[in-house]
Amino acid sequence: MFFYCLDTFEKVEQKPIGEGFFGTVHKVRAKIDCSLNFALKVIPARRHYTPKKEVDALKSLSHAHIVRYYNSYEETTDDFFKTSRIIMEFCDGSLQSQMPSLKQDSAKVLDLMAQMAKVSKYMMDQELLHRDIKPGNILLQWRPSTDQDLCFKPGLRPFYKLADFGCVSI
Protein backbone atom coordinates (compact mmCIF):
# COMPACT_ATOMS: atom_id res chain seq x y z
CA MET A 1 0.00 0.00 0.00
CA PHE A 2 1.72 3.20 -1.17
CA PHE A 3 0.53 6.79 -1.08
CA TYR A 4 2.60 9.66 -2.42
CA CYS A 5 0.67 12.86 -1.97
CA LEU A 6 -1.65 14.54 0.45
CA ASP A 7 -4.41 14.54 -2.21
CA THR A 8 -4.83 10.80 -1.54
CA PHE A 9 -6.22 11.56 1.94
CA GLU A 10 -8.80 13.68 3.64
CA LYS A 11 -8.70 14.75 7.26
CA VAL A 12 -11.24 12.99 9.45
CA GLU A 13 -10.94 15.61 12.21
CA GLN A 14 -9.65 19.16 11.89
CA LYS A 15 -7.93 19.07 15.27
CA PRO A 16 -4.69 17.00 15.46
CA ILE A 17 -4.96 13.71 17.37
CA GLY A 18 -1.42 14.18 18.66
CA GLU A 19 1.16 16.92 19.00
CA GLY A 20 4.83 16.78 19.82
CA PHE A 21 7.93 18.92 19.69
CA PHE A 22 8.66 18.16 16.03
CA GLY A 23 5.19 17.88 14.50
CA THR A 24 1.53 16.99 14.64
CA VAL A 25 -0.40 13.80 13.91
CA HIS A 26 -3.73 13.82 12.10
CA LYS A 27 -6.32 11.13 11.57
CA VAL A 28 -6.84 10.84 7.82
CA ARG A 29 -8.97 8.65 5.60
CA ALA A 30 -7.98 7.22 2.25
CA LYS A 31 -10.15 8.81 -0.46
CA ILE A 32 -10.10 5.57 -2.44
CA ASP A 33 -11.58 3.51 0.40
CA CYS A 34 -13.25 5.62 3.07
CA SER A 35 -13.16 2.74 5.55
CA LEU A 36 -9.35 2.95 5.79
CA ASN A 37 -8.02 5.33 8.44
CA PHE A 38 -4.35 6.24 8.84
CA ALA A 39 -2.22 8.46 11.03
CA LEU A 40 -0.42 11.21 9.13
CA LYS A 41 2.51 12.78 10.96
CA VAL A 42 3.34 16.23 9.60
CA ILE A 43 6.84 17.53 10.38
CA PRO A 44 7.57 21.11 9.31
CA ALA A 45 11.09 21.91 8.13
CA ARG A 46 13.51 22.68 10.95
CA ARG A 47 17.10 23.67 10.76
CA HIS A 48 18.44 21.00 13.14
CA TYR A 49 15.98 18.14 12.65
CA THR A 50 15.25 15.78 9.84
CA PRO A 51 12.90 12.80 10.15
CA LYS A 52 15.31 10.53 8.21
CA LYS A 53 16.31 8.49 11.31
CA GLU A 54 12.67 8.07 12.30
CA VAL A 55 11.66 6.97 8.80
CA ASP A 56 14.64 4.61 8.47
CA ALA A 57 13.86 3.02 11.84
CA LEU A 58 10.16 2.60 11.02
CA LYS A 59 11.00 1.09 7.61
CA SER A 60 13.35 -1.45 9.18
CA LEU A 61 11.08 -2.55 12.03
CA SER A 62 8.39 -5.19 11.78
CA HIS A 63 6.80 -6.17 15.08
CA ALA A 64 3.22 -6.54 16.28
CA HIS A 65 3.83 -4.01 19.07
CA ILE A 66 5.28 -1.28 16.82
CA VAL A 67 3.00 1.03 14.87
CA ARG A 68 3.09 0.01 11.20
CA TYR A 69 4.83 2.32 8.71
CA TYR A 70 3.29 2.72 5.24
CA ASN A 71 5.11 5.52 3.46
CA SER A 72 6.73 8.93 3.77
CA TYR A 73 7.32 11.86 1.46
CA GLU A 74 8.27 15.53 1.43
CA GLU A 75 6.34 18.46 0.05
CA THR A 76 7.75 21.90 -0.69
CA THR A 77 5.58 24.66 0.72
CA ASP A 78 4.88 28.03 -0.89
CA ASP A 79 7.81 29.55 1.01
CA PHE A 80 10.17 26.83 -0.37
CA PHE A 81 10.51 24.93 2.89
CA LYS A 82 10.08 21.17 2.91
CA THR A 83 7.45 19.56 5.07
CA SER A 84 7.88 15.84 5.78
CA ARG A 85 4.91 13.52 6.08
CA ILE A 86 4.88 10.00 7.49
CA ILE A 87 1.90 7.72 6.92
CA MET A 88 1.37 5.13 9.64
CA GLU A 89 -1.16 2.78 11.08
CA PHE A 90 -4.01 4.47 12.94
CA CYS A 91 -4.56 3.40 16.55
CA ASP A 92 -7.52 3.99 18.86
CA GLY A 93 -5.76 6.10 21.48
CA SER A 94 -2.77 6.18 23.78
CA LEU A 95 -1.81 4.77 27.14
CA GLN A 96 -2.09 8.33 28.47
CA SER A 97 -5.90 8.06 28.31
CA GLN A 98 -5.86 4.70 30.11
CA MET A 99 -3.69 5.71 33.07
CA PRO A 100 -6.55 6.25 35.58
CA SER A 101 -8.02 2.77 34.99
CA LEU A 102 -4.58 1.09 35.06
CA LYS A 103 -3.86 2.46 38.52
CA GLN A 104 -6.75 0.37 39.84
CA ASP A 105 -5.85 -2.95 38.18
CA SER A 106 -2.45 -4.61 38.64
CA ALA A 107 -3.34 -7.43 36.20
CA LYS A 108 -3.76 -4.88 33.40
CA VAL A 109 -0.46 -3.25 34.35
CA LEU A 110 1.26 -6.66 34.10
CA ASP A 111 -0.32 -7.18 30.66
CA LEU A 112 1.00 -3.78 29.53
CA MET A 113 4.47 -4.57 30.86
CA ALA A 114 4.52 -7.97 29.15
CA GLN A 115 3.62 -6.40 25.80
CA MET A 116 6.23 -3.65 26.17
CA ALA A 117 8.88 -6.19 27.25
CA LYS A 118 8.36 -8.04 23.95
CA VAL A 119 8.88 -4.93 21.87
CA SER A 120 11.83 -3.80 24.03
CA LYS A 121 13.61 -7.10 23.47
CA TYR A 122 12.92 -6.89 19.73
CA MET A 123 14.38 -3.38 19.58
CA MET A 124 17.45 -4.46 21.56
CA ASP A 125 17.94 -7.31 19.08
CA GLN A 126 17.79 -4.72 16.27
CA GLU A 127 20.31 -2.56 18.16
CA LEU A 128 17.89 0.37 18.36
CA LEU A 129 17.08 2.55 21.34
CA HIS A 130 13.74 4.39 21.34
CA ARG A 131 14.77 7.08 23.90
CA ASP A 132 11.27 8.55 24.32
CA ILE A 133 9.04 5.85 25.82
CA LYS A 134 6.19 7.53 27.69
CA PRO A 135 2.41 7.03 27.95
CA GLY A 136 1.72 9.33 25.00
CA ASN A 137 4.00 7.25 22.73
CA ILE A 138 2.40 3.92 23.63
CA LEU A 139 -0.67 3.63 21.45
CA LEU A 140 -3.44 1.10 21.77
CA GLN A 141 -5.88 -0.80 19.64
CA TRP A 142 -8.93 -2.47 21.10
CA ARG A 143 -9.08 -6.16 20.18
CA PRO A 144 -11.40 -8.98 21.19
CA SER A 145 -10.25 -10.75 24.33
CA THR A 146 -9.75 -14.51 24.26
CA ASP A 147 -9.94 -17.31 26.80
CA GLN A 148 -6.19 -16.88 27.36
CA ASP A 149 -6.68 -13.27 28.47
CA LEU A 150 -7.12 -14.13 32.12
CA CYS A 151 -7.14 -10.57 33.40
CA PHE A 152 -9.82 -9.34 31.01
CA LYS A 153 -13.53 -9.94 30.97
CA PRO A 154 -15.07 -11.08 27.67
CA GLY A 155 -15.14 -8.16 25.27
CA LEU A 156 -12.26 -5.94 24.23
CA ARG A 157 -8.73 -5.68 25.59
CA PRO A 158 -5.96 -3.20 24.79
CA PHE A 159 -3.18 -4.21 22.40
CA TYR A 160 -0.30 -1.78 22.85
CA LYS A 161 1.97 -0.41 20.11
CA LEU A 162 5.09 1.72 20.42
CA ALA A 163 5.10 4.89 18.30
CA ASP A 164 7.06 8.09 17.68
CA PHE A 165 10.58 7.11 16.73
CA GLY A 166 11.78 10.71 16.36
CA CYS A 167 14.44 10.30 19.08
CA VAL A 168 15.57 6.81 18.05
CA SER A 169 19.24 5.99 18.37
CA ILE A 170 20.54 3.75 15.59
KOLMARTI-794006 format. One line per 8 residues: number of its first residue (from 1); for each residue y, x, z of N, C-alpha, C. Coordinates in nm, 3 decimals. Layout:
// KOLMARTI-794006
NUM = Y:X:Z:Y:X:Z:Y:X:Z; ...
END
This chain:
// KOLMARTI-794006
1 = -0.116:0.084:0.000:0.000:0.000:0.000:0.124:0.090:0.000; 0.202:0.086:-0.108:0.320:0.172:-0.117:0.442:0.089:-0.151; 0.552:0.119:-0.086:0.679:0.053:-0.108:0.784:0.163:-0.120; 0.871:0.152:-0.220:0.966:0.260:-0.242:1.111:0.225:-0.220; 1.145:0.099:-0.213:1.286:0.067:-0.197:1.304:-0.050:-0.103; 1.423:-0.060:-0.051:1.454:-0.165:0.045:1.445:-0.303:-0.020; 1.461:-0.311:-0.152:1.454:-0.441:-0.221:1.317:-0.505:-0.209; 1.216:-0.431:-0.168:1.080:-0.483:-0.154:1.067:-0.567:-0.027
9 = 1.163:-0.556:0.064:1.156:-0.622:0.194:1.275:-0.713:0.217; 1.257:-0.803:0.311:1.368:-0.880:0.364:1.359:-0.878:0.515; 1.474:-0.871:0.581:1.475:-0.870:0.726:1.429:-1.005:0.779; 1.344:-1.001:0.881:1.299:-1.124:0.945:1.401:-1.167:1.049; 1.459:-1.070:1.119:1.561:-1.094:1.221:1.678:-1.001:1.195; 1.799:-1.049:1.213:1.916:-0.965:1.189:1.929:-0.855:1.294; 1.896:-0.889:1.417:1.907:-0.793:1.527:1.789:-0.695:1.521; 1.813:-0.565:1.544:1.700:-0.469:1.546:1.601:-0.504:1.657
17 = 1.473:-0.474:1.633:1.371:-0.496:1.737:1.358:-0.373:1.826; 1.420:-0.263:1.786:1.418:-0.142:1.866:1.534:-0.051:1.827; 1.584:0.022:1.925:1.692:0.116:1.900:1.666:0.243:1.978; 1.694:0.354:1.915:1.678:0.483:1.982:1.795:0.573:1.948; 1.784:0.697:1.991:1.892:0.793:1.969:1.914:0.821:1.820; 1.805:0.827:1.743:1.816:0.866:1.603:1.823:0.749:1.505; 1.786:0.629:1.546:1.788:0.519:1.450:1.752:0.386:1.510; 1.735:0.289:1.423:1.699:0.153:1.464:1.572:0.110:1.392
25 = 1.502:0.014:1.451:1.380:-0.040:1.391:1.401:-0.189:1.368; 1.366:-0.233:1.248:1.382:-0.373:1.210:1.247:-0.433:1.173; 1.230:-0.559:1.204:1.113:-0.632:1.157:1.146:-0.682:1.018; 1.062:-0.643:0.921:1.084:-0.684:0.782:0.957:-0.749:0.728; 0.976:-0.826:0.624:0.865:-0.897:0.560:0.859:-0.853:0.415; 0.739:-0.834:0.365:0.722:-0.798:0.225:0.756:-0.920:0.139; 0.843:-0.903:0.040:0.881:-1.015:-0.046:0.764:-1.063:-0.131; 0.672:-0.974:-0.161:0.557:-1.010:-0.244:0.464:-1.104:-0.170
33 = 0.439:-1.076:-0.043:0.351:-1.158:0.040:0.421:-1.182:0.173; 0.480:-1.297:0.189:0.562:-1.325:0.307:0.484:-1.328:0.438; 0.353:-1.318:0.431:0.274:-1.316:0.555:0.262:-1.174:0.612; 0.307:-1.074:0.535:0.295:-0.935:0.579:0.425:-0.888:0.644; 0.418:-0.856:0.773:0.533:-0.802:0.844:0.514:-0.652:0.866; 0.624:-0.579:0.863:0.624:-0.435:0.884:0.739:-0.398:0.976; 0.735:-0.278:1.029:0.846:-0.222:1.103:0.914:-0.121:1.012; 1.044:-0.133:0.996:1.121:-0.042:0.913:1.216:0.036:1.002
41 = 1.191:0.165:1.015:1.278:0.251:1.096:1.385:0.309:1.004; 1.510:0.288:1.040:1.623:0.334:0.960:1.692:0.447:1.037; 1.698:0.565:0.974:1.753:0.684:1.038:1.871:0.733:0.956; 1.993:0.708:1.005:2.111:0.757:0.931:2.114:0.910:0.928; 2.180:0.963:0.827:2.191:1.109:0.813:2.262:1.168:0.934; 2.207:1.278:0.984:2.268:1.351:1.095:2.261:1.499:1.061; 2.358:1.568:1.108:2.367:1.710:1.076:2.248:1.790:1.129; 2.203:1.760:1.252:2.100:1.844:1.314:1.965:1.776:1.327
49 = 1.944:1.666:1.253:1.814:1.598:1.265:1.767:1.552:1.129; 1.643:1.578:1.102:1.578:1.525:0.984:1.444:1.466:1.028; 1.405:1.353:0.972:1.280:1.290:1.015:1.155:1.354:0.952; 1.168:1.470:0.889:1.053:1.531:0.821:0.935:1.555:0.915; 0.960:1.607:1.036:0.849:1.631:1.131:0.782:1.500:1.170; 0.862:1.398:1.194:0.807:1.267:1.230:0.721:1.212:1.118; 0.771:1.217:0.996:0.697:1.166:0.880:0.570:1.247:0.859; 0.579:1.380:0.866:0.461:1.464:0.847:0.354:1.435:0.953
57 = 0.398:1.418:1.076:0.302:1.386:1.184:0.236:1.251:1.158; 0.316:1.150:1.126:0.260:1.016:1.102:0.163:1.017:0.983; 0.197:1.090:0.879:0.109:1.100:0.761:-0.025:1.162:0.797; -0.023:1.260:0.887:-0.145:1.335:0.918:-0.234:1.267:1.022; -0.180:1.169:1.094:-0.255:1.108:1.203:-0.323:0.978:1.161; -0.444:0.962:1.206:-0.519:0.839:1.178:-0.602:0.806:1.302; -0.550:0.717:1.383:-0.617:0.680:1.508:-0.581:0.536:1.540; -0.675:0.463:1.596:-0.654:0.322:1.628:-0.537:0.300:1.723
65 = -0.508:0.398:1.807:-0.401:0.383:1.907:-0.271:0.452:1.866; -0.254:0.476:1.736:-0.128:0.528:1.682:-0.081:0.430:1.576; 0.048:0.394:1.583:0.103:0.300:1.487:0.081:0.355:1.346; 0.037:0.268:1.256:0.001:0.309:1.120:0.126:0.334:1.035; 0.126:0.445:0.964:0.232:0.483:0.871:0.196:0.432:0.732; 0.296:0.374:0.661:0.272:0.329:0.524:0.347:0.412:0.421; 0.475:0.437:0.445:0.552:0.511:0.346:0.688:0.550:0.406; 0.757:0.638:0.338:0.893:0.673:0.377:0.970:0.711:0.252
73 = 1.101:0.697:0.259:1.186:0.732:0.146:1.328:0.751:0.197; 1.412:0.808:0.111:1.553:0.827:0.143:1.637:0.749:0.043; 1.749:0.699:0.092:1.846:0.634:0.005:1.981:0.700:0.028; 2.055:0.719:-0.080:2.190:0.775:-0.069:2.287:0.659:-0.055; 2.369:0.665:0.047:2.466:0.558:0.072:2.590:0.578:-0.015; 2.681:0.482:-0.009:2.803:0.488:-0.089:2.888:0.611:-0.058; 2.878:0.662:0.065:2.955:0.781:0.101:2.873:0.910:0.083; 2.765:0.903:0.004:2.683:1.017:-0.037:2.600:1.079:0.075
81 = 2.583:1.006:0.184:2.493:1.051:0.289:2.356:0.990:0.266; 2.253:1.060:0.309:2.117:1.008:0.291:2.072:0.936:0.418; 2.015:0.821:0.398:1.956:0.745:0.507:1.805:0.745:0.486; 1.730:0.786:0.587:1.584:0.788:0.578:1.528:0.656:0.629; 1.419:0.614:0.568:1.352:0.491:0.608:1.202:0.518:0.618; 1.143:0.471:0.727:1.000:0.488:0.749:0.940:0.350:0.765; 0.839:0.320:0.687:0.772:0.190:0.692:0.642:0.207:0.769; 0.628:0.126:0.875:0.513:0.137:0.964:0.456:-0.001:0.995
89 = 0.344:0.004:1.060:0.278:-0.116:1.108:0.368:-0.189:1.208; 0.372:-0.320:1.198:0.447:-0.401:1.294:0.359:-0.435:1.414; 0.413:-0.422:1.533:0.340:-0.456:1.655:0.413:-0.570:1.726; 0.345:-0.633:1.821:0.399:-0.752:1.886:0.502:-0.726:1.994; 0.515:-0.606:2.040:0.610:-0.576:2.148:0.581:-0.437:2.202; 0.639:-0.408:2.318:0.618:-0.277:2.378:0.570:-0.292:2.522; 0.521:-0.184:2.575:0.477:-0.181:2.714:0.593:-0.215:2.807; 0.715:-0.181:2.766:0.833:-0.209:2.847:0.836:-0.357:2.890
97 = 0.802:-0.446:2.798:0.806:-0.590:2.831:0.691:-0.633:2.921; 0.587:-0.551:2.931:0.470:-0.586:3.011:0.471:-0.524:3.151; 0.568:-0.441:3.180:0.571:-0.369:3.307:0.562:-0.461:3.431; 0.635:-0.571:3.437:0.625:-0.655:3.558:0.483:-0.707:3.584; 0.412:-0.749:3.478:0.277:-0.802:3.499:0.177:-0.690:3.530; 0.201:-0.570:3.478:0.109:-0.458:3.506:0.115:-0.416:3.652; 0.231:-0.427:3.712:0.246:-0.386:3.852:0.157:-0.467:3.945; 0.117:-0.585:3.901:0.037:-0.675:3.984:-0.114:-0.662:3.959
105 = -0.155:-0.584:3.859:-0.295:-0.585:3.818:-0.346:-0.444:3.787; -0.415:-0.383:3.882:-0.461:-0.245:3.864:-0.566:-0.233:3.753; -0.644:-0.339:3.728:-0.743:-0.334:3.620:-0.675:-0.319:3.484; -0.562:-0.387:3.467:-0.488:-0.376:3.340:-0.423:-0.238:3.327; -0.381:-0.181:3.438:-0.325:-0.046:3.435:-0.435:0.054:3.394; -0.554:0.037:3.447:-0.666:0.126:3.410:-0.699:0.112:3.262; -0.693:-0.010:3.209:-0.718:-0.032:3.066:-0.613:0.041:2.982; -0.486:0.028:3.021:-0.378:0.100:2.953:-0.402:0.250:2.955
113 = -0.435:0.303:3.072:-0.457:0.447:3.086:-0.574:0.495:3.002; -0.681:0.415:2.996:-0.797:0.452:2.915:-0.759:0.459:2.767; -0.681:0.362:2.721:-0.640:0.362:2.580:-0.549:0.482:2.550; -0.457:0.510:2.639:-0.365:0.623:2.617:-0.437:0.758:2.631; -0.541:0.763:2.713:-0.619:0.888:2.725:-0.689:0.918:2.592; -0.738:0.815:2.525:-0.804:0.836:2.395:-0.708:0.895:2.293; -0.588:0.839:2.285:-0.493:0.888:2.187:-0.439:1.025:2.228; -0.426:1.051:2.356:-0.380:1.183:2.403:-0.479:1.291:2.366
121 = -0.607:1.263:2.385:-0.710:1.361:2.347:-0.707:1.385:2.196; -0.694:1.278:2.118:-0.689:1.292:1.973:-0.570:1.381:1.933; -0.455:1.358:1.993:-0.338:1.438:1.958:-0.355:1.584:2.000; -0.418:1.607:2.115:-0.446:1.745:2.156:-0.539:1.812:2.056; -0.640:1.739:2.008:-0.731:1.794:1.908:-0.658:1.828:1.778; -0.552:1.753:1.748:-0.472:1.779:1.627:-0.363:1.883:1.651; -0.356:1.933:1.775:-0.256:2.031:1.816:-0.113:1.979:1.800; -0.094:1.852:1.838:0.037:1.789:1.836:0.074:1.744:1.976
129 = 0.203:1.752:2.006:0.255:1.708:2.134:0.363:1.604:2.107; 0.347:1.484:2.161:0.439:1.374:2.134:0.578:1.400:2.193; 0.588:1.439:2.317:0.708:1.477:2.390:0.805:1.363:2.421; 0.766:1.238:2.398:0.855:1.127:2.432:0.774:1.001:2.466; 0.666:1.019:2.543:0.585:0.904:2.582:0.657:0.831:2.696; 0.687:0.706:2.671:0.753:0.619:2.769:0.719:0.475:2.732; 0.742:0.380:2.822:0.703:0.241:2.795:0.757:0.184:2.664; 0.876:0.222:2.624:0.933:0.172:2.500:0.866:0.227:2.375
137 = 0.794:0.340:2.388:0.725:0.400:2.273:0.576:0.371:2.272; 0.531:0.288:2.364:0.392:0.240:2.363:0.398:0.094:2.322; 0.356:0.068:2.200:0.363:-0.067:2.145:0.232:-0.139:2.172; 0.234:-0.270:2.155:0.110:-0.344:2.177:0.089:-0.450:2.071; -0.037:-0.477:2.049:-0.080:-0.588:1.964:-0.172:-0.673:2.050; -0.159:-0.804:2.036:-0.247:-0.893:2.110:-0.372:-0.917:2.026; -0.487:-0.891:2.086:-0.616:-0.908:2.018:-0.708:-0.993:2.103; -0.803:-1.060:2.040:-0.898:-1.140:2.119:-0.977:-1.052:2.216
145 = -0.993:-1.100:2.338:-1.075:-1.025:2.433:-1.222:-1.055:2.407; -1.307:-0.961:2.447:-1.451:-0.975:2.426:-1.522:-0.976:2.560; -1.652:-0.994:2.557:-1.731:-0.994:2.680:-1.723:-0.859:2.752; -1.695:-0.752:2.676:-1.688:-0.619:2.736:-1.555:-0.595:2.808; -1.458:-0.681:2.784:-1.327:-0.668:2.847:-1.332:-0.730:2.986; -1.387:-0.658:3.080:-1.413:-0.712:3.212:-1.288:-0.751:3.289; -1.177:-0.685:3.262:-1.057:-0.714:3.340:-0.969:-0.821:3.277; -1.014:-0.880:3.167:-0.934:-0.982:3.101:-1.009:-1.114:3.094
153 = -0.937:-1.220:3.114:-0.994:-1.353:3.097:-1.012:-1.378:2.948; -1.097:-1.475:2.910:-1.108:-1.507:2.767:-0.970:-1.540:2.709; -0.946:-1.494:2.591:-0.816:-1.514:2.527:-0.772:-1.386:2.460; -0.649:-1.345:2.486:-0.594:-1.226:2.423:-0.577:-1.113:2.524; -0.592:-0.991:2.476:-0.568:-0.873:2.559:-0.481:-0.776:2.481; -0.406:-0.692:2.550:-0.320:-0.596:2.479:-0.400:-0.477:2.425; -0.368:-0.439:2.303:-0.421:-0.318:2.240:-0.300:-0.229:2.217; -0.297:-0.115:2.284:-0.178:-0.030:2.285:-0.178:0.072:2.173
161 = -0.058:0.100:2.120:-0.041:0.197:2.011:0.080:0.286:2.041; 0.063:0.413:2.023:0.172:0.509:2.042:0.260:0.511:1.918; 0.392:0.512:1.940:0.489:0.510:1.830:0.600:0.611:1.856; 0.690:0.621:1.763:0.809:0.706:1.768:0.774:0.853:1.786; 0.750:0.918:1.674:0.711:1.058:1.673:0.829:1.148:1.638; 0.951:1.102:1.668:1.071:1.178:1.636:1.086:1.309:1.712; 1.021:1.320:1.827:1.030:1.444:1.908:0.901:1.524:1.903; 0.812:1.492:1.810:0.681:1.557:1.805:0.696:1.707:1.784
169 = 0.605:1.780:1.851:0.599:1.924:1.837:0.473:1.957:1.759; 0.490:2.022:1.646:0.375:2.054:1.559:0.334:2.197:1.580
END
